[in-house]
């Protein structure tokens, strides 16, 4: 079991910025990829961004150019810098991780991001 502590969410106006943090602890062995997901009300959870242990990143088309994912391998911590936020970015944001050849692990509580004027 992995424990995730996501933080940094809140209420922000359109065009604003937030920085999410994720601290992972527990049964963690050889993390390969860490990722941020989000789930808006009434919608399925979607993948927002991933980062490999080597630092390679991938983003959903909807956030490219606005969000930046980063990680500190030594601390099992990951971040998501979100700029130029839009109302459609409103969701609960979750972090997760997986080892090489494995699936995503259990979920944490997430952190709420609300973009509204």
N, C-alpha and C positions, 0 to 999 in steps of 0.2 A: 504494500500500500504506500502510495506517495501522498504527501501532504502539500497542498498548494496554498499560498497566501497571496492573493491578488489585491492590489491596492492602487489608489490614485484616481479612481473614478470620481464623478461628480456631475454637477450641472454647469454647463458652459453655453455661451451664446454661439450661434452660427459664426464660423470664421475663427473661432477661438482654438486653443490648444490644451491638451492634457498629456501627461506622461504616466503611463501605467507601469507598475512593477509587479513581478511575480517571483516569489521565493519558493523553491521546491526543497523538500526534505523527506526523509524516510528511506524506503527501499529503492534507492537510485543506483543503478550500475551502468556504466558506460553509456551515458546519454548520447544519442546520435542527433536527433532533431528536437528542437523545442518550437512550440507554436502558440499563436494567439487565435482564439476562436471568438465568435460572438453569436448571440441569439436575441433577436428582436421579438417582441410580443407577437404570438401567432405564427411565427416563422421557425424554420428548422435552424439548428446551429450550423454556422458556416465558418470555414477556415478563412482567416484574415491574412496571416503572414506566418512564415516559418523561417527558422535559421538553423543551419547545421553546426556541428561542432567545429567545422573549419571556417565558419562565418558566411557561408553561402546563403543568400536570402531569396525568398519568393513572396510575392504579394498577390492578393486578389486584385482583379482589374479595378474594382471599385475604390481601392485605397492607394493605388500606385501613385507615387509622386506626393502623397500627403502624409503617409505613415512611414515610420522607420523602426524596424525591429533590431534589437541588439541583445547581447548576452554577456555574462561574466561566468565563464566556465568554472573558475575556481570556487565561485560562491553558489553555483547552481541557481543563478538569478537571471531573469530576462526582463527586458523593458520594451515598451511600445510608445514611441513618441508620435502623437497624433496632432497634426496641424490642419488648418483650414477645415475644421470640423463642420459637418452638415447634419441637418435633422435626421437624415437616413442613417447616420452612424449611431443613432440611439439604440442601445442594446445592453445586455449583460455580457461582459467580456470575461473570457476564461483562458487560462493558460494550460498547457499540457506538454507532455514529452513522450518520446519513444526511443527505444534502443534500436540498433541495427537489425532490420528484419522483423521487428515487432510492431504491434499496433499501439495506438495511443492508450495511455493508462487511465486511471480513474480521474473523475472531475472534482474540482474544488467548488467553493461557493460563488466565485466570480465577483466582479466589481461592476456596479451600474454606471453607465455613461449616458447622460441625457443631454442632448443638444437642442436647445430651445431658446427662443427670445421671450 
